[in-house]
Amino acid sequence: MTDDLPAPGAPLMLFDSLTRSLQPFAPVHPGEARVYSCGPTVYNYPHIGNMRAYVFADTLGRTLSYKGYRLTHVINITDVGHLTDDADAGEDKLEKAAAEKAQSIWDIARHYTEAYWQDVKALNIRQPAHWSIATDYVPQMIEFAKAIADKHCYELDSGLYFDTATVADYGRLARHSTDEGESRIDPVDGKRHPADFAIWRKTPPGEKRQMEWDSPWGRGAPGWHLECSVMSEALLGFPFDIHTGGIDHREIHHPNEIAQNQAHSCSDASGARIWMHNNFLVERSGKMSKSAGEFLRLQLLIDKGYHPLAYRLMCLQAHYRSELEFSWEGLGAAFTRLKRLVMAAAPVREAQAADVSDRRLADLLAKFDAAISDDLNTPIALTLIEEAAAMKKVDAGQKRAAMDAMDAVLGLDLLTLSREALRIRPKAAVIGEAEIEARLTRRREARAAKDFATSDALRDELNAAGVEVMDGDPLGWDWRLDN
């Protein structure tokens, strides 16, 4: 957004999962917005369902910036403590991955963190103010646990557990205690209550973890839920404005965070003013999962010739609180939509942004602001930037400014991307660009000589190799993506 544009004026309304209602955004600190997003557990590559959460969090952050707030966004990296079950069963995901691969757990974490960061960059997700690495905060976690242990915890042979009966209205985020409850936590032997959860896990006698620390409750490692409470407080302070995560975190992880925050603050405060959750990306077989070892990575989409921003646009086409079904057909349609937007933006790419005085553009900007302020209504926002891009007989500088303002929220890079940049060679392609250009040159020569049989044969050869010839289009050719 340029300084020349009017400040967006619609009140920002966000859906709070805790109250199940739309709430006006009222920052804890005037003029600031402090946001914490649950990040990845870096034991494997992120699948595209995981990445939907970060497209959502990025859209939220971009919206807060667009509305004029000074944003401090924190995303954590979980490199210890997250079990193969989100509650208190199974093995530590990082320890298990390191054992299976016979590698250092630190190397495993570093490799998959870098892979995640590559996907973040490819999806044009802005860098947060802080990447908080869980293992950097273990001393603070121990201090946090010591502060709540006497009143809210008890010790078992396996570690220190939080007594959920010691805080008010435990599980209200997931509504465990009502008929509307959306999840159930199986009982585990030794706990006082089925929902009690580990604050600190002792290393079992005779075993050795790659990641373990000394604590008042024995050598071991922190619980997953403890990490986010500690890091969010350390970097944002309690209370902060917004906590985000996937809808699966609403059932166990975030209720446990809230319980810890209540205990530590000696109040009923949840830690964040608003809790926001994006819904699942689903495929026909159901919710995406890594458990089978086969899952859709962003790199797979790129290998098939799709630009990663086509996936970002696909996410924006659905409201973040709605399920989004993934299909190759849907991704292809989103890619086509992205190409059309890039083509429409091309004529104003070199224009100097100017004050928006044209009434039609000003009205579109007001509608865009109203849509994005209505709990991030990106499906409507997309149609409005398309309307702006298609507008004729309008000053190029004003159009550029309006599209810049809208794309600052959507993050599709429309004023920078070229059509050529969207032309990604599929990994399975049997022909290279040099050979394509050579055949197109021969085809042009054949057409000039009115040798239409040769021209058609060359076109058919290219088509068979997965290349679509586009006569009359300055781009000339593109990959034909069949799935």
C-alpha positions in Angstrom: 0.0 0.0 0.0 1.4 3.5 -0.9 1.4 6.4 1.5 -0.9 8.2 -1.0 -3.8 5.8 -0.5 -6.5 6.6 2.2 -6.3 4.6 5.4 -8.6 1.6 5.2 -11.6 2.4 7.4 -13.8 -0.6 7.9 -13.6 -2.1 11.5 -11.6 -5.3 11.5 -13.8 -8.2 12.7 -12.2 -11.6 13.5 -13.7 -14.9 14.5 -12.7 -15.9 18.0 -12.7 -19.7 18.4 -12.9 -19.3 22.2 -16.3 -17.4 22.1 -17.4 -18.8 18.8 -18.2 -15.3 17.6 -17.0 -12.4 15.6 -15.0 -9.9 17.7 -13.7 -6.5 16.8 -10.0 -6.3 16.8 -9.0 -4.1 19.8 -5.2 -4.3 20.3 -3.8 -4.8 23.7 -1.2 -2.1 22.9 -2.5 0.8 20.8 -1.3 0.8 17.3 0.3 -2.6 17.6 -0.7 -6.2 16.7 1.1 -9.1 18.4 0.5 -12.5 16.9 1.7 -16.0 17.7 1.3 -18.8 15.3 1.9 -22.5 16.1 4.7 -23.6 13.8 5.8 -26.9 12.4 7.3 -29.9 14.2 10.4 -30.4 12.1 10.5 -34.2 11.9 9.4 -34.5 8.2 8.6 -32.3 5.2 5.5 -30.1 5.6 2.6 -31.2 3.3 0.5 -28.6 1.6 -2.2 -29.0 4.2 0.3 -27.9 6.8 1.2 -24.9 4.7 -2.4 -23.7 4.5 -2.1 -22.7 8.1 0.8 -20.4 7.3 -0.9 -18.9 4.2 -3.8 -18.1 6.6 -1.5 -16.6 9.3 0.4 -14.6 6.6 -2.9 -13.2 5.3 -3.9 -12.2 8.8 -0.5 -10.5 9.3 -0.7 -8.7 6.0 -4.3 -7.6 6.8 -3.1 -6.2 10.2 -0.3 -4.3 8.4 -2.7 -3.0 5.8 -5.0 -1.7 8.5 -2.0 0.3 9.9 -0.9 -1.8 12.9 2.8 -2.4 13.7 2.9 -6.1 13.5 5.0 -8.4 15.7 4.5 -12.0 14.4 6.1 -15.0 16.0 6.2 -18.5 14.5 7.7 -21.3 16.5 9.8 -24.2 15.4 9.1 -27.4 17.5 12.2 -29.4 17.6 11.5 -31.3 20.8 8.6 -32.6 22.9 5.9 -33.2 20.3 4.7 -36.8 20.6 3.3 -39.0 17.8 -0.1 -38.5 19.5 -1.0 -34.9 20.3 -1.8 -35.8 23.9 0.4 -38.0 26.0 0.9 -41.2 24.0 3.6 -42.3 21.6 7.2 -41.3 21.0 8.7 -37.9 20.5 8.4 -37.2 16.8 12.0 -35.9 16.4 13.5 -38.7 18.5 11.6 -41.3 16.4 12.6 -39.7 13.1 16.3 -39.6 14.2 16.2 -43.2 15.3 14.6 -44.4 12.0 17.1 -42.5 9.9 20.1 -43.2 12.2 21.0 -39.5 12.2 21.6 -36.8 14.7 18.3 -35.3 15.9 19.8 -31.9 15.5 20.6 -32.6 11.9 17.1 -33.9 11.3 15.6 -30.7 12.8 17.9 -28.5 10.8 17.1 -30.2 7.5 13.4 -30.1 7.9 13.4 -26.5 9.2 15.3 -25.4 6.1 12.8 -27.3 3.9 9.9 -25.6 5.7 11.5 -22.2 5.2 11.9 -22.9 1.5 8.2 -23.5 1.3 7.5 -20.3 3.2 9.6 -18.3 0.7 8.0 -20.1 -2.3 4.5 -19.2 -1.1 5.5 -15.5 -0.6 4.8 -15.8 3.1 6.4 -12.8 4.9 9.2 -13.4 7.4 7.9 -13.1 11.0 9.6 -10.9 13.5 10.8 -14.0 15.3 11.3 -17.7 14.5 11.3 -19.1 18.0 13.2 -22.4 18.3 11.8 -24.6 21.1 15.2 -25.9 22.3 16.5 -22.3 22.7 13.9 -21.8 25.5 14.3 -24.9 27.7 15.7 -23.0 30.7 12.6 -20.7 30.6 10.3 -23.7 30.3 11.8 -25.2 33.4 11.3 -21.9 35.3 7.7 -21.6 34.0 7.0 -25.2 35.2 8.5 -24.5 38.6 6.3 -21.5 39.0 3.1 -23.5 38.5 4.2 -26.9 39.9 3.1 -26.5 43.5 -0.5 -25.4 42.8 -1.3 -27.0 39.5 0.9 -30.1 38.9 1.8 -33.5 40.3 4.6 -35.9 39.7 4.4 -39.5 38.4 7.3 -41.8 37.6 7.0 -40.7 34.0 7.2 -37.0 34.7 5.4 -33.8 35.9 1.7 -33.6 34.9 -0.7 -30.7 34.9 -3.9 -31.1 36.9 -6.6 -29.7 34.7 -9.1 -29.6 37.6 -7.1 -26.7 39.1 -8.1 -24.2 36.5 -11.5 -22.8 35.6 -13.5 -24.1 32.7 -10.7 -26.3 31.2 -11.3 -27.3 27.6 -13.8 -24.5 26.8 -12.0 -23.8 23.5 -12.7 -27.4 22.4 -15.9 -27.6 24.5 -14.9 -30.9 26.0 -17.3 -30.6 28.9 -20.5 -30.1 26.8 -22.6 -32.1 24.4 -21.0 -30.0 21.7 -17.6 -31.3 22.6 -15.5 -32.0 19.6 -12.8 -34.3 20.9 -12.1 -36.9 23.6 -8.8 -37.6 25.4 -8.4 -41.2 26.3 -7.5 -41.9 29.9 -3.8 -42.8 30.7 -2.9 -44.9 33.8 -1.6 -42.8 36.7 -3.3 -39.5 35.8 -5.8 -38.0 38.2 -8.0 -36.9 35.2 -8.0 -38.2 31.6 -7.3 -34.7 30.2 -4.2 -34.1 32.4 -1.1 -33.6 30.3 2.7 -33.7 30.7 4.6 -30.6 31.5 7.9 -32.5 31.8 8.7 -36.0 30.7 11.4 -37.9 32.4 13.7 -40.1 30.4 12.8 -43.7 31.4 15.5 -45.5 33.4 18.1 -47.2 31.2 17.2 -45.0 28.2 19.0 -42.1 26.6 17.4 -39.4 24.6 19.4 -37.3 22.1 17.6 -34.2 23.5 17.4 -34.2 27.3 18.0 -31.7 30.1 18.3 -31.7 33.9 15.2 -30.5 35.8 13.8 -30.6 39.3 11.7 -33.6 38.1 14.6 -35.6 36.7 16.5 -35.6 33.4 14.2 -35.4 30.4 12.4 -33.0 28.0 9.6 -30.5 28.1 6.0 -31.3 27.0 4.9 -29.8 23.7 2.2 -27.7 25.2 4.6 -26.0 27.6 6.7 -24.7 24.7 4.2 -22.4 23.1 3.1 -20.9 26.4 6.7 -20.0 27.3 7.7 -18.7 23.9 4.6 -16.6 23.3 5.0 -14.9 26.7 8.7 -14.4 26.3 8.4 -12.7 22.9 5.0 -11.1 23.0 4.0 -10.8 26.7 0.7 -11.8 28.3 -1.8 -10.9 27.2 -1.1 -10.6 23.4 -3.5 -10.1 20.6 -4.0 -13.2 18.5 -3.0 -16.8 18.6 -3.4 -18.9 15.4 -3.2 -22.5 14.4 -4.8 -25.3 12.6 -8.3 -26.5 13.7 -6.7 -29.7 15.1 -4.9 -27.5 17.7 -8.3 -26.4 19.0 -8.9 -29.8 20.5 -5.9 -30.5 22.7 -2.9 -28.4 22.2 -4.5 -25.0 22.6 -6.8 -25.9 25.5 -3.6 -27.1 27.3 -1.8 -23.9 26.5 -4.7 -21.9 27.9 -4.7 -24.0 31.1 -1.0 -23.3 31.6 -1.5 -19.6 30.9 -4.3 -19.4 33.4 -2.1 -21.1 36.0 0.9 -18.9 35.4 -1.1 -15.7 35.4 -3.2 -16.8 38.4 -6.3 -15.7 36.5 -8.8 -17.0 34.0 -7.1 -15.2 31.1 -6.3 -17.4 28.2 -3.1 -15.6 27.2 -4.4 -14.3 23.9 -7.3 -12.0 23.3 -8.4 -13.9 20.2 -7.8 -17.5 19.1 -8.1 -18.1 15.4 -8.0 -21.5 13.6 -7.9 -22.4 9.9 -9.8 -25.5 8.7 -8.4 -28.5 7.0 -7.2 -29.0 3.5 -8.8 -32.3 2.5 -8.5 -34.7 -0.4 -11.0 -37.3 -1.3 -9.4 -39.8 0.9 -9.9 -37.5 3.9 -7.8 -35.1 6.0 -4.2 -35.0 4.8 -1.7 -36.9 7.0 1.9 -37.8 7.0 1.3 -41.0 8.9 1.4 -43.2 5.8 4.6 -41.6 4.7 3.0 -40.5 1.4 1.8 -36.9 1.2 1.6 -33.9 -1.1 4.5 -31.6 -0.7 4.8 -28.2 -2.3 7.8 -29.4 -4.2 5.6 -32.1 -5.9 3.3 -29.3 -7.2 6.4 -27.5 -8.5 7.7 -30.7 -10.1 4.5 -31.1 -11.9 4.8 -27.6 -13.4 2.6 -25.5 -11.1 3.9 -22.3 -9.7 3.6 -22.3 -5.9 1.6 -19.1 -5.9 -1.2 -21.1 -7.7 -1.5 -23.0 -4.4 -1.6 -19.8 -2.4 -4.4 -18.5 -4.7 -6.2 -21.8 -4.3 -6.1 -21.3 -0.5 -7.4 -17.8 -0.8 -10.3 -19.0 -2.9 -11.8 -20.6 0.2 -12.5 -18.8 3.5 -9.9 -19.9 6.0 -12.6 -21.4 8.3 -14.0 -23.5 5.5 -12.7 -26.9 4.5 -10.8 -26.7 1.2 -10.7 -29.8 -1.0 -7.5 -30.3 -3.0 -7.6 -31.7 -6.5 -5.3 -31.4 -9.4 -8.2 -30.0 -11.4 -8.8 -27.3 -8.8 -5.1 -26.5 -8.7 -5.1 -26.2 -12.4 -8.0 -23.8 -12.4 -6.3 -21.7 -9.7 -3.2 -21.6 -11.9 -5.2 -20.4 -14.9 -6.8 -17.7 -12.7 -3.3 -16.6 -11.5 -2.0 -16.4 -15.1 -5.0 -14.3 -16.1 -4.4 -11.9 -13.2 -0.7 -11.6 -14.0 -1.6 -10.9 -17.7 -4.1 -8.2 -16.6 -1.6 -6.6 -14.3 1.2 -6.5 -16.9 0.1 -3.2 -18.6 0.5 -1.2 -15.3 3.6 -2.9 -14.0 5.9 -0.1 -15.0 3.5 2.7 -14.1 4.2 5.1 -11.2 1.6 4.7 -8.5 -0.6 7.7 -8.1 -3.3 9.0 -5.8 -6.6 7.1 -6.4 -9.2 9.7 -7.4 -11.1 7.6 -9.9 -14.4 6.9 -8.3 -14.7 3.4 -9.7 -11.3 2.4 -8.2 -12.0 4.1 -4.9 -15.3 2.2 -4.7 -13.4 -1.1 -5.4 -10.9 -0.3 -2.7 -13.7 0.4 -0.2 -15.3 -2.9 -1.1 -12.0 -4.7 -0.8 -11.4 -3.2 2.6 -14.9 -4.2 3.8 -14.3 -7.8 2.5 -10.9 -8.3 4.1 -12.2 -6.6 7.3 -15.0 -9.1 7.5 -12.9 -12.0 9.0 -10.5 -12.1 6.1 -13.0 -12.8 3.3 -10.4 -13.5 0.7 -12.8 -15.2 -1.8 -14.6 -11.8 -2.2 -11.3 -9.9 -2.1 -10.0 -11.9 -5.1 -13.0 -11.0 -7.2 -12.4 -7.3 -6.4 -8.7 -7.4 -7.5 -9.8 -9.1 -10.6 -12.3 -6.4 -11.3 -9.7 -3.7 -10.7 -7.3 -5.6 -13.1 -9.9 -5.7 -15.8 -10.9 -2.1 -15.5 -10.6 -0.1 -18.8 -10.1 3.6 -19.5 -8.5 4.3 -16.1 -5.3 6.0 -15.2 -2.4 3.5 -15.1 -0.8 5.0 -12.0 -4.1 4.9 -10.1 -4.8 1.3 -11.2 -1.3 0.3 -10.2 -1.8 1.9 -6.7 -5.1 0.2 -6.2 -3.8 -3.2 -7.2 -0.7 -2.7 -5.1 -2.9 -2.1 -2.0 -5.0 -5.2 -2.7 -2.1 -7.4 -3.4 -0.3 -6.3 -0.3 -3.0 -8.3 1.5 -3.3 -11.2 -0.9 0.4 -11.7 -1.4 0.2 -13.0 -5.1 3.1 -10.8 -6.3 1.0 -9.7 -9.3 3.0 -6.5 -10.1 6.3 -8.4 -10.1 5.5 -11.8 -11.6 5.8 -12.3 -15.3 4.1 -14.9 -17.4 7.5 -16.4 -18.2 8.2 -16.9 -14.5 5.0 -18.9 -14.3 6.2 -21.3 -17.0 7.8 -24.0 -14.8 9.3 -27.0 -16.5 7.6 -30.2 -15.2 10.1 -32.6 -13.8 8.7 -35.4 -16.1 9.1 -33.3 -19.3 11.0 -35.1 -22.0 12.0 -32.0 -23.9 14.0 -28.9 -22.9 13.3 -25.3 -23.6 16.2 -25.0 -26.1 14.7 -27.9 -28.2 11.2 -26.3 -27.9 12.5 -23.0 -29.3 14.4 -24.8 -32.1 11.2 -26.6 -33.2 9.2 -23.4 -33.0 11.8 -21.7 -35.2 11.5 -24.5 -37.8 7.7 -24.2 -37.5 7.7 -20.5 -38.2 10.0 -21.1 -41.2 7.6 -23.8 -42.4 4.6 -21.5 -42.0 6.4 -18.7 -43.9 7.0 -21.1 -46.7 3.4 -22.2 -46.6 4.5 -25.8 -45.7 1.5 -26.3 -43.5 2.0 -30.1 -43.3 5.4 -29.7 -41.7 4.1 -26.9 -39.5 1.2 -29.1 -38.2 3.5 -32.0 -37.7 5.9 -29.9 -35.5 3.0 -28.6 -33.5 1.7 -32.2 -33.0 5.2 -33.3 -31.9 5.4 -30.5 -29.3 1.9 -31.2 -28.1 2.8 -34.9 -27.6 5.8 -33.7 -25.6 3.6 -31.7 -23.3 4.0 -28.3 -24.9 1.1 -26.1 -25.9 1.8 -23.9 -28.9 0.1 -20.6 -28.7 0.0 -18.9 -32.1 -0.5 -15.1 -31.8 0.4 -15.0 -28.2 3.6 -13.1 -27.3 4.5 -15.8 -24.8 4.5 -18.3 -27.8 4.2 -21.5 -25.8 3.5 -23.0 -22.4 3.7 -26.4 -20.8 0.5 -28.4 -21.0 -0.2 -29.8 -17.5 -2.0 -33.1 -17.5 -2.7 -35.0 -14.2 
